[in-house]
Amino acid sequence: MENIDFNDFVTPEPEEGSAGQISGNFSFKQVGSITKYVEPVSGENTIDMIVEMFQDQPDLMAIPVEYSTGGIGIIDRKTAAAATNTAWKRLTAKNISDYVSPVSIFLNARDFIEKALTKVSEINRKDGVLYFPVYYNNRTFFGIVSLDDFLERIALIREQDMEKAFVIQQELLPDPTKIPDLPFRATCWNRMANTLGGDFYQIYPIAGNESGGNSKYLISCFDVSGKNVAASLLTIAVGSFFNTMKFMKDKPTHPGMIISLLDEYLQTTVPVGSFITAAICYVDTARNQLYLYNCGHTTVYLLFAEEGEEGRRVKIASVKPGLPPLGMGSVKEALSNVSDDSKPFVAIPIKKDMHLALYTDGFTDMQTEDGIRYDDDRAKEFFINLYSKKDEEVGETVQKTVDGWIGNAMLPDDVTVLDIRF
């Protein structure tokens, strides 16, 4: 508890519109913006005066009180009511100053709300104080603020910060207006379990062909361990890596080099105990070749149709993890020791009407209201059935599947599904 000399505080003469005018000088995150100006009353008045003020102003919860010796105290509605709730108490009512709780802290109107909340919460827990006087400039009394005011504003600040972070996260995803211009068809579906999440995907052009168009791409799906804010910061780190690559003069074009560089970059960013799984596909449309790098991610599926004696059948191939997750330096090490006998990637020629399916484990982990998990077998069957859907039906099919499975249950993890068609 800080020592307070009440004589250091003065009460200004009331000014017309002073509360609104002065409040406008503070930012949304400063204490002054949530402070309510209430003209102080003299502590020498009887408690009946305070009761009348509370009766006339239903929204008024506390009133500042001037001590005869100088300084400010506060009396709240509950205290005033308790002091006059019987005829005998009203008959023997004393001066207001006899009911005022001692003030152990004065807040500065220019303090930031999040910083001041620590002190306010501590005093509330220790002394049960709910209302606090606020001063500005040369320790001039400004008004009062409640713990509820703090909590409401903190909630708004955090909501706004989350919305800004969400916008930043979304801006790092592929531009949906440019997806129709790709040399393959792509549908990207994503739903976060919270405002921010740990799923991320990218379709990154690497190099062009002789006619000037892009012919080489990295199609990637990432899943950060953890959830919400901490996980979203790491997805932003991944997105920033690809954004920075665009401005590099001598940027690498070999997929192994790019993935190694990403792993090395994330090793300096990812906290100990966290990691990022990734399914990274290198597409070379000029050579009709596809290379798959599965870094601790969920199974990647390749689907294609074959004609047989029984008619046209959809066949599916699975690519399981061949590399560890990103962010630990292990991927770079594994890629630097590639030999003909041991290759940590899968090379596949691109066939007409071949589909590539990438997804995060939030898809297989989603549960019904009874706790039944969607699981890997259903996911595999889902992609087999998705093969026959038209391009424009893919996103709607994924959404109906997710909504239909979870029903009214909460989504336990972020869900991302990428459907790539050649």
C-alpha positions as MATLAB code, in Angstrom:
seq = 'MENIDFNDFVTPEPEEGSAGQISGNFSFKQVGSITKYVEPVSGENTIDMIVEMFQDQPDLMAIPVEYSTGGIGIIDRKTAAAATNTAWKRLTAKNISDYVSPVSIFLNARDFIEKALTKVSEINRKDGVLYFPVYYNNRTFFGIVSLDDFLERIALIREQDMEKAFVIQQELLPDPTKIPDLPFRATCWNRMANTLGGDFYQIYPIAGNESGGNSKYLISCFDVSGKNVAASLLTIAVGSFFNTMKFMKDKPTHPGMIISLLDEYLQTTVPVGSFITAAICYVDTARNQLYLYNCGHTTVYLLFAEEGEEGRRVKIASVKPGLPPLGMGSVKEALSNVSDDSKPFVAIPIKKDMHLALYTDGFTDMQTEDGIRYDDDRAKEFFINLYSKKDEEVGETVQKTVDGWIGNAMLPDDVTVLDIRF';
ca = [
       0.000    0.000    0.000;
       1.419    3.379   -1.000;
       1.503    6.315    1.431;
      -0.958    9.027    0.443;
      -1.009   12.614    1.559;
      -4.577   13.771    1.013;
      -3.448   17.385    0.998;
      -1.631   16.711   -2.280;
      -4.971   16.386   -4.033;
      -7.227   19.246   -5.039;
     -10.742   19.261   -6.372;
     -11.269   21.493   -9.419;
     -14.196   23.835   -9.785;
     -16.866   22.128  -11.899;
     -16.603   23.028  -15.576;
     -19.423   22.812  -18.072;
     -18.887   19.639  -20.106;
     -15.586   19.055  -18.325;
     -15.968   15.277  -18.055;
     -16.506   14.714  -21.754;
     -13.893   17.246  -22.809;
     -11.161   15.848  -20.583;
     -12.032   12.193  -21.295;
     -11.483   12.865  -24.969;
      -7.807   13.546  -24.244;
      -7.144    9.913  -23.366;
      -6.668    6.885  -25.579;
      -8.956    3.862  -25.479;
      -6.357    2.057  -23.363;
      -5.859    4.757  -20.692;
      -7.624    4.925  -17.338;
      -8.987    8.402  -18.104;
     -11.140    6.999  -20.918;
     -13.200    4.871  -18.492;
     -13.286    7.361  -15.601;
     -16.646    8.892  -14.687;
     -16.640   12.439  -13.378;
     -18.873   12.801  -10.317;
     -18.751   16.079   -8.404;
     -17.463   15.455   -4.869;
     -19.632   16.150   -1.838;
     -18.460   17.419    1.521;
     -17.874   14.808    4.186;
     -19.484   17.194    6.703;
     -22.944   16.594    5.210;
     -25.212   13.939    6.701;
     -25.567   10.521    5.130;
     -29.187   11.347    4.144;
     -27.852   13.634    1.440;
     -25.978   10.762   -0.180;
     -29.044    8.509   -0.048;
     -31.096   11.130   -1.918;
     -28.399   11.420   -4.594;
     -28.430    7.661   -5.149;
     -32.242    7.655   -5.310;
     -32.284   10.480   -7.882;
     -29.545    8.860  -10.027;
     -30.167    5.086  -10.421;
     -26.981    4.629  -12.517;
     -24.795    6.251   -9.873;
     -22.903    3.560   -7.975;
     -20.373    5.594   -5.958;
     -19.719    9.214   -4.970;
     -16.428   10.962   -4.162;
     -16.278   12.617   -0.743;
     -14.072   15.544    0.294;
     -12.529   15.350    3.750;
     -12.429   18.519    5.860;
      -8.654   17.981    6.141;
      -8.339   17.761    2.349;
      -8.302   14.862   -0.051;
     -10.859   12.501   -1.518;
     -12.584    9.354   -0.331;
     -15.401    7.285   -1.846;
     -18.733    6.018   -0.555;
     -20.716    3.510   -2.589;
     -24.454    2.888   -2.912;
     -24.360   -0.299   -0.847;
     -22.664    1.396    2.114;
     -25.114    4.312    2.074;
     -28.097    1.951    1.953;
     -26.771   -0.159    4.852;
     -26.263    2.983    6.961;
     -29.908    4.090    6.580;
     -31.921    0.893    6.107;
     -33.836    1.256    9.440;
     -35.667    4.119   11.133;
     -33.215    4.035   14.036;
     -30.194    4.276   11.723;
     -31.746    7.225    9.904;
     -32.447    8.946   13.219;
     -28.883    8.489   14.429;
     -27.212    9.027   11.060;
     -23.789   10.649   11.197;
     -21.788   12.701    8.755;
     -20.817   11.165    5.419;
     -17.122   11.123    6.346;
     -17.851    8.573    9.087;
     -18.913    6.020    6.457;
     -16.203    6.593    3.871;
     -13.717    3.747    3.437;
     -10.067    4.800    3.490;
      -8.498    5.069    0.040;
      -5.248    3.151   -0.340;
      -4.514    4.075   -3.956;
      -5.103    6.917   -6.384;
      -4.924    6.140  -10.095;
      -3.425    8.395  -12.715;
      -5.761    9.092  -15.614;
      -2.830    8.680  -18.003;
      -1.934    5.203  -16.760;
      -2.610    2.337  -19.119;
      -5.563    0.191  -18.097;
      -3.811   -3.179  -18.375;
      -0.960   -1.977  -16.166;
      -3.252   -0.371  -13.553;
      -5.496   -3.456  -13.424;
      -2.783   -5.374  -11.561;
      -2.829   -2.884   -8.674;
      -6.617   -2.561   -8.713;
      -7.136   -6.346   -8.627;
      -4.676   -6.771   -5.773;
      -6.424   -4.158   -3.613;
      -9.818   -5.632   -4.455;
      -8.703   -9.094   -3.327;
      -7.118   -7.744   -0.137;
      -9.584   -5.047    0.959;
     -12.701   -5.667   -1.133;
     -12.502   -2.156   -2.659;
     -14.577   -1.759   -5.847;
     -14.217    1.961   -6.643;
     -11.070    4.023   -7.067;
     -10.421    7.768   -7.332;
      -8.535    9.048  -10.375;
      -6.402   12.176  -10.752;
      -4.692   13.912  -13.688;
      -2.123   16.617  -14.345;
      -0.935   18.138  -11.039;
      -2.718   15.555   -8.895;
      -6.069   17.192   -9.588;
      -9.118   15.047   -8.845;
     -10.681   13.803  -12.059;
     -13.318   11.192  -11.156;
     -13.878    7.600  -10.108;
     -13.548    4.259  -11.836;
     -14.821    0.822  -10.812;
     -13.316   -2.632  -11.071;
     -16.166   -3.536  -13.442;
     -15.154   -0.620  -15.696;
     -11.656   -2.069  -15.835;
     -12.835   -5.582  -16.645;
     -15.272   -4.435  -19.347;
     -12.631   -2.320  -21.067;
      -9.979   -5.042  -20.811;
     -12.418   -7.437  -22.492;
     -12.967   -4.929  -25.325;
      -9.247   -4.284  -25.721;
      -8.488   -7.974  -25.951;
     -11.354   -8.542  -28.368;
     -10.046   -5.775  -30.629;
      -6.494   -7.115  -30.393;
      -7.737  -10.597  -31.315;
      -9.633   -9.186  -34.297;
      -6.511   -7.360  -35.505;
      -4.409  -10.504  -35.084;
      -7.067  -12.493  -36.978;
      -6.885  -10.043  -39.895;
      -3.070  -10.294  -39.951;
      -3.264  -14.086  -39.901;
      -5.808  -14.158  -42.735;
      -3.767  -11.727  -44.841;
      -0.867  -14.194  -44.824;
      -2.997  -16.922  -46.429;
      -3.130  -17.253  -50.235;
      -5.109  -14.554  -52.009;
      -8.411  -16.278  -52.966;
      -8.768  -14.021  -56.024;
      -5.550  -15.454  -57.501;
      -6.367  -19.132  -56.961;
      -8.377  -19.380  -60.244;
      -5.207  -18.342  -62.133;
      -3.189  -21.355  -60.918;
      -2.261  -24.091  -63.413;
      -4.213  -26.521  -61.221;
      -7.535  -26.259  -59.342;
      -7.380  -25.617  -55.620;
     -10.019  -25.457  -52.891;
      -8.856  -24.308  -49.451;
     -11.242  -24.746  -46.503;
     -10.367  -23.638  -42.989;
     -12.218  -23.206  -39.704;
     -10.513  -22.168  -36.480;
     -11.678  -23.565  -33.155;
     -11.071  -20.087  -31.653;
     -10.644  -16.598  -33.087;
      -6.978  -17.391  -33.678;
      -5.593  -20.780  -34.470;
      -2.587  -22.888  -35.282;
      -3.458  -24.084  -38.782;
      -1.871  -22.476  -41.818;
      -1.621  -23.212  -45.518;
       0.255  -21.707  -48.421;
       0.394  -21.968  -52.209;
       3.717  -20.389  -53.082;
       4.988  -19.822  -56.657;
       8.684  -20.692  -56.908;
       9.784  -20.292  -60.531;
       8.391  -19.628  -63.983;
       8.681  -21.179  -67.413;
      10.044  -19.773  -70.666;
       6.756  -18.028  -71.461;
       6.894  -16.107  -68.219;
       4.234  -18.003  -66.282;
       4.800  -19.871  -63.033;
       5.331  -23.596  -63.412;
       6.714  -24.550  -59.988;
       4.825  -24.241  -56.719;
       4.984  -25.264  -53.089;
       1.593  -26.345  -51.761;
       1.840  -26.574  -47.977;
      -0.369  -27.368  -45.021;
       0.918  -26.572  -41.502;
      -0.308  -27.445  -38.023;
       1.250  -25.774  -34.964;
       1.276  -27.582  -31.629;
      -0.922  -25.707  -29.155;
      -3.886  -23.436  -29.744;
      -5.093  -19.851  -29.904;
      -2.712  -16.894  -29.489;
       0.577  -18.743  -28.959;
      -0.069  -21.045  -31.916;
      -1.227  -18.177  -34.139;
       2.030  -16.314  -33.556;
       3.907  -19.277  -35.001;
       1.607  -19.443  -38.038;
       2.376  -15.755  -38.568;
       6.072  -16.646  -38.404;
       5.554  -19.254  -41.144;
       3.547  -16.803  -43.258;
       6.199  -14.118  -42.790;
       8.839  -16.550  -44.061;
       7.024  -16.985  -47.370;
       6.267  -13.275  -47.643;
       9.941  -12.471  -47.099;
      10.974  -15.033  -49.730;
       9.130  -13.004  -52.358;
      11.536  -10.099  -51.846;
      14.741  -12.144  -51.812;
      16.943  -11.412  -54.833;
      18.595  -14.845  -54.897;
      15.855  -16.916  -53.337;
      16.254  -20.703  -53.408;
      14.105  -22.638  -55.861;
      14.904  -26.224  -54.867;
      12.223  -27.561  -52.492;
      14.762  -29.223  -50.200;
      16.652  -25.955  -49.812;
      13.459  -23.995  -49.084;
      12.258  -26.524  -46.504;
      15.704  -26.628  -44.859;
      15.776  -22.836  -44.700;
      12.260  -22.796  -43.201;
      13.276  -25.391  -40.599;
      16.372  -23.385  -39.668;
      14.324  -20.182  -39.430;
      11.661  -21.793  -37.254;
      14.312  -23.329  -35.010;
      15.152  -19.795  -33.868;
      11.457  -18.898  -33.437;
       9.632  -21.915  -32.031;
       9.842  -22.186  -28.206;
      11.235  -25.344  -26.662;
       8.506  -27.967  -26.464;
       6.586  -26.637  -29.472;
       6.774  -27.837  -33.068;
       5.090  -27.461  -36.446;
       3.991  -30.371  -38.586;
       3.806  -29.802  -42.327;
       2.843  -31.513  -45.545;
       4.784  -29.744  -48.296;
       4.240  -30.612  -51.958;
       6.529  -29.398  -54.706;
       4.666  -29.207  -58.014;
       6.511  -28.906  -61.326;
       3.815  -28.559  -63.965;
       6.353  -28.198  -66.772;
       7.793  -31.659  -66.037;
       4.522  -33.087  -64.662;
       6.240  -34.095  -61.463;
       5.143  -33.974  -57.840;
       7.388  -34.290  -54.771;
       5.855  -34.835  -51.327;
       7.590  -34.008  -48.044;
       5.619  -35.081  -44.980;
       7.138  -33.494  -41.855;
       5.344  -35.263  -39.006;
       1.978  -34.296  -40.517;
      -1.232  -36.236  -41.041;
      -1.371  -38.679  -43.947;
      -1.341  -37.108  -47.402;
      -3.622  -38.740  -49.947;
      -3.219  -38.980  -53.720;
      -6.303  -40.078  -55.631;
      -6.748  -41.044  -59.263;
      -9.218  -43.027  -61.342;
      -8.438  -46.180  -63.285;
     -10.537  -48.046  -65.781;
     -10.884  -51.756  -65.107;
     -13.068  -54.683  -65.913;
     -15.546  -53.533  -63.305;
     -15.562  -49.983  -64.648;
     -13.982  -46.793  -63.386;
     -12.625  -47.042  -59.843;
     -11.041  -44.436  -57.589;
      -7.693  -45.544  -56.216;
      -5.971  -43.878  -53.282;
      -2.315  -43.768  -52.218;
      -1.143  -42.717  -48.758;
       1.989  -40.746  -47.956;
       2.841  -40.971  -44.272;
       5.463  -38.875  -42.418;
       9.016  -39.418  -43.624;
      10.501  -36.409  -41.848;
      10.257  -35.008  -38.295;
       8.246  -31.822  -37.552;
       9.710  -28.406  -38.369;
      11.314  -26.097  -35.828;
      13.833  -28.464  -34.252;
      16.554  -28.462  -36.906;
      16.021  -32.160  -37.590;
      14.412  -31.642  -41.001;
      17.383  -29.679  -42.316;
      19.726  -32.379  -41.061;
      17.671  -35.143  -42.685;
      17.501  -33.349  -46.031;
      21.232  -32.707  -46.036;
      21.911  -36.451  -45.774;
      19.731  -37.633  -48.657;
      21.035  -40.642  -50.559;
      19.710  -42.790  -53.376;
      18.938  -45.538  -50.884;
      17.126  -43.257  -48.434;
      15.000  -40.399  -49.686;
      12.748  -38.603  -47.157;
      10.295  -37.583  -49.858;
       8.021  -39.245  -52.411;
       8.319  -38.451  -56.123;
       5.243  -39.099  -58.258;
       4.434  -38.226  -61.878;
       1.374  -36.022  -62.193;
      -1.462  -37.830  -63.962;
      -4.508  -36.308  -65.546;
      -7.368  -35.964  -63.029;
      -5.083  -36.802  -60.103;
      -6.212  -35.233  -56.810;
      -4.026  -34.248  -53.872;
      -5.671  -34.135  -50.408;
      -4.029  -32.341  -47.473;
      -5.623  -31.814  -44.072;
      -4.782  -31.136  -40.434;
      -5.543  -33.500  -37.561;
      -8.427  -31.276  -36.452;
     -10.401  -32.971  -39.231;
      -9.876  -36.501  -37.871;
     -10.104  -35.322  -34.233;
     -13.510  -33.637  -34.506;
     -16.113  -35.332  -32.324;
     -19.860  -35.773  -32.164;
     -21.866  -34.632  -29.161;
     -21.424  -38.168  -27.807;
     -17.644  -37.917  -28.086;
     -17.258  -40.169  -31.168;
     -14.142  -39.204  -33.125;
     -14.252  -38.840  -36.912;
     -10.962  -40.814  -37.156;
      -8.614  -41.721  -40.023;
     -10.782  -44.353  -41.749;
     -13.700  -41.954  -42.169;
     -11.320  -39.244  -43.430;
      -9.929  -41.625  -46.061;
     -13.436  -42.582  -47.173;
     -14.389  -38.906  -47.253;
     -11.631  -38.060  -49.764;
     -12.528  -41.057  -51.926;
     -16.117  -39.782  -52.122;
     -14.914  -36.195  -52.620;
     -13.091  -37.245  -55.790;
     -16.330  -37.397  -57.790;
     -17.565  -34.005  -56.574;
     -17.393  -31.013  -58.896;
     -14.851  -28.312  -58.080;
     -17.522  -25.871  -56.975;
     -19.005  -28.479  -54.602;
     -15.808  -29.235  -52.651;
     -15.957  -26.415  -50.094;
     -19.654  -26.978  -49.400;
     -19.074  -30.730  -49.012;
     -16.320  -30.193  -46.453;
     -18.460  -27.729  -44.511;
     -21.490  -30.041  -44.472;
     -19.304  -32.920  -43.291;
     -17.799  -30.908  -40.423;
     -21.122  -29.366  -39.365;
     -22.951  -32.664  -39.673;
     -20.426  -34.557  -37.565;
     -19.956  -32.134  -34.671;
     -23.598  -30.978  -34.524;
     -23.875  -28.770  -31.431;
     -20.537  -29.935  -30.022;
     -17.568  -27.609  -29.866;
     -14.795  -27.939  -32.420;
     -11.817  -29.234  -30.377;
      -9.167  -28.163  -32.867;
      -8.690  -26.101  -36.020;
      -9.689  -27.826  -39.267;
      -8.004  -27.266  -42.617;
      -8.665  -29.210  -45.824;
      -6.901  -28.559  -49.147;
      -8.192  -30.223  -52.316;
      -5.787  -29.871  -55.264;
      -6.802  -31.147  -58.712;
      -4.552  -31.590  -61.767;
];
